[in-house]
Each structure stands twice: as structure tokens, then as C-alpha cells.
Amino acid sequence: MKNKRIRYGLLGLLAVALLWLPLQSATNPLQVFAESAVAADNGGSDLQKQASLNHVVKIYVPSTVNGTIPIADEAHDRFVDQALTKFSNLFGGATAIDGIGGWIDGDKKLIKEKVTIVYSFADKLDNQSLNEVVAYAKQLKKDLTQSSVSLEVDGKMYFIE
């Protein structure tokens, strides 16, 4: 009787494992990607054989001075062009997309403003280029009299003060 329970218990565990493992690999994109990377070494897909960039750096260019006073579109465009040039020089290219940012002020009021996110992908991020991006964010903060400028590196947000 004891051996029968152990056998059924082991069969139950095996059944759970067989049901659970395929679900894990199908729902875990990192696992799927890791498995496909191995497949790429063995002649995988055409996409997997292409060059890729592993890092992304983003700066959020505000459209206001002092956080609430809108600047002229032409002035904002100059700041965006400046960021595109800086990032292109550092990383080989850049893209700008428009968005709307918001935060709650001291009076619990929603403050919204247009922002342009300028970003670049890079194969490697060294201290020199990251220091240049931070220095540029500090200059942008000063030029637009902001309390901070948002800088995002590999999905982590920094508030440059």
C-alpha cells in the first residue's frame, strides 16, 4: 500500500511538471528568447542572424520653462534638434517621439505638458558617453529652468537635478 501511494504521488508530480514546464517556456519571453538564441547559433531565423543593439538611452525634452510656462514651438524644436544631434553624435543615430507628461504639484493639482522623448539604441554604454548625456541633461534643465530633466537608461528612470 505504501509503495502504491509513493508511485501515485510521483506520477502526480510528473503530471504537474509536464503540464507546468510547457506553460513556463511559452509564457516566459526571456526563456523563449534564450532558447531561440541557441537556435540562432544552429542556423536560426534570419532576424536572429542580424546585428542588434542592447541598450537604450532616452531624454525627455520638456516644452515648458519653470515647469508650467509653455515655450514657443520653434524654441522647443531647437531643443529637440539639439538632443537629436547630441544623441546621434554619441550613439550613431536618434529618434524623437512626442508625448504628454504629467505630475502632481504641491497643491495636488495635475500638471501636464508636452514632451518629446529623444532616444538612441547603443551596443555599448561607456562612462564617458553616459557622463556626456548627464551633462547635457543638466544643461537642458538649466536652459529650461526645470527642477529636473528625466533621463532613462535601459528602462531605469533618473531625475537629473
C-alpha positions as CSV (number, residue, x, y, z in Angstrom):
1,M,0.0,0.0,0.0
2,K,2.8,2.4,0.9
3,N,4.6,1.7,-2.4
4,K,1.3,2.3,-4.3
5,R,0.9,5.8,-2.7
6,I,4.5,6.7,-3.5
7,R,4.1,5.6,-7.1
8,Y,0.8,7.6,-7.5
9,G,2.4,10.6,-5.7
10,L,5.4,10.5,-8.1
11,L,3.0,10.1,-11.1
12,G,1.1,13.1,-9.9
13,L,4.2,15.2,-9.6
14,L,5.3,14.1,-13.0
15,A,2.0,15.1,-14.5
16,V,2.1,18.5,-12.8
17,A,5.7,19.0,-14.1
18,L,4.7,18.0,-17.6
19,L,1.8,20.5,-17.6
20,W,3.8,23.3,-15.9
21,L,7.0,23.3,-17.9
22,P,5.5,24.0,-21.4
23,L,3.5,26.8,-19.8
24,Q,6.6,28.3,-18.3
25,S,8.5,28.4,-21.6
26,A,5.5,29.6,-23.5
27,T,4.8,32.5,-21.1
28,N,8.3,33.5,-20.2
29,P,9.6,35.7,-23.1
30,L,13.2,35.6,-21.7
31,Q,13.2,31.8,-21.8
32,V,11.7,31.8,-25.3
33,F,14.4,34.3,-26.4
34,A,17.2,32.3,-24.8
35,E,16.0,29.2,-26.5
36,S,15.8,31.0,-29.8
37,A,19.3,32.4,-29.3
38,V,20.6,28.8,-29.1
39,A,18.6,28.0,-32.2
40,A,20.3,31.0,-33.9
41,D,23.7,29.5,-33.3
42,N,22.4,26.4,-35.0
43,G,21.2,28.4,-38.1
44,G,18.1,30.1,-36.5
45,S,15.9,32.7,-38.2
46,D,17.1,35.4,-40.5
47,L,16.2,38.0,-37.8
48,Q,18.3,36.3,-35.2
49,K,21.3,36.4,-37.5
50,Q,21.1,40.3,-37.7
51,A,23.1,42.8,-35.7
52,S,21.3,44.1,-32.7
53,L,21.8,46.9,-30.1
54,N,21.5,46.0,-26.4
55,H,21.0,49.4,-24.7
56,V,18.6,52.3,-25.0
57,V,19.1,55.9,-23.7
58,K,16.2,58.4,-23.6
59,I,15.9,62.0,-22.6
60,Y,12.6,63.7,-22.1
61,V,12.7,67.2,-23.6
62,P,10.2,69.5,-21.8
63,S,8.1,72.1,-23.6
64,T,7.9,74.5,-20.7
65,V,10.0,76.9,-18.7
66,N,9.7,76.6,-14.9
67,G,7.6,73.5,-15.4
68,T,4.4,75.4,-16.4
69,I,5.1,78.2,-18.9
70,P,5.0,76.9,-22.5
71,I,7.8,77.8,-24.8
72,A,7.3,78.6,-28.4
73,D,7.2,75.6,-30.8
74,E,10.2,76.9,-32.6
75,A,12.2,77.0,-29.4
76,H,11.1,73.5,-28.4
77,D,12.1,72.3,-31.9
78,R,15.6,73.7,-31.4
79,F,15.9,71.8,-28.1
80,V,14.7,68.6,-29.8
81,D,17.1,69.1,-32.7
82,Q,19.9,69.7,-30.2
83,A,19.1,66.5,-28.4
84,L,18.9,64.6,-31.7
85,T,22.3,65.9,-32.7
86,K,23.9,65.1,-29.3
87,F,22.5,61.5,-29.2
88,S,23.3,60.9,-32.9
89,N,26.9,62.0,-32.3
90,L,27.2,59.8,-29.2
91,F,25.3,56.7,-30.4
92,G,25.2,56.9,-34.2
93,G,21.5,57.9,-34.6
94,A,18.5,59.0,-32.6
95,T,14.7,59.1,-32.8
96,A,12.2,61.7,-31.4
97,I,8.6,60.9,-30.4
98,D,6.0,63.3,-28.9
99,G,4.2,62.5,-25.7
100,I,2.5,64.1,-22.8
101,G,4.0,64.1,-19.3
102,G,2.2,64.8,-16.0
103,W,2.8,65.1,-12.3
104,I,1.0,66.3,-9.2
105,D,2.2,69.6,-7.8
106,G,2.3,70.8,-4.2
107,D,-1.3,71.8,-4.4
108,K,-2.3,68.3,-5.5
109,K,-3.1,69.7,-9.0
110,L,-2.3,67.7,-12.2
111,I,0.3,69.5,-14.2
112,K,0.6,68.3,-17.8
113,E,3.0,69.2,-20.6
114,K,4.0,68.1,-24.0
115,V,7.4,66.3,-24.0
116,T,9.5,64.9,-26.8
117,I,11.4,61.8,-26.0
118,V,14.7,61.6,-27.8
119,Y,16.2,58.2,-27.7
120,S,19.1,56.1,-29.1
121,F,20.0,52.5,-29.1
122,A,23.6,51.5,-28.5
123,D,25.7,48.4,-28.5
124,K,27.8,49.5,-25.6
125,L,27.4,52.3,-23.0
126,D,30.6,53.6,-21.5
127,N,31.1,56.0,-18.7
128,Q,32.2,58.8,-21.0
129,S,29.0,58.8,-23.1
130,L,26.8,58.4,-20.1
131,N,28.6,61.4,-18.4
132,E,28.0,63.4,-21.6
133,V,24.3,62.6,-21.6
134,V,24.0,63.6,-17.9
135,A,25.9,66.8,-18.5
136,Y,23.6,67.5,-21.5
137,A,20.5,66.8,-19.3
138,K,21.9,69.2,-16.6
139,Q,22.3,71.9,-19.3
140,L,18.8,71.3,-20.6
141,K,17.5,71.6,-17.1
142,K,19.3,74.9,-16.6
143,D,18.2,76.3,-20.1
144,L,14.5,75.5,-19.4
145,T,14.6,76.3,-15.7
146,Q,13.2,72.9,-14.7
147,S,13.5,71.3,-11.3
148,S,14.8,68.2,-13.1
149,V,15.1,66.5,-16.5
150,S,14.1,62.9,-16.9
151,L,16.7,60.5,-18.3
152,E,16.0,56.9,-18.9
153,V,18.7,54.2,-19.4
154,D,17.8,50.6,-20.1
155,G,14.4,51.0,-18.6
156,K,15.5,52.8,-15.4
157,M,14.4,56.4,-14.9
158,Y,16.7,59.1,-13.5
159,F,15.7,62.6,-12.5
160,I,18.7,64.8,-13.3
161,E,18.8,67.7,-10.9
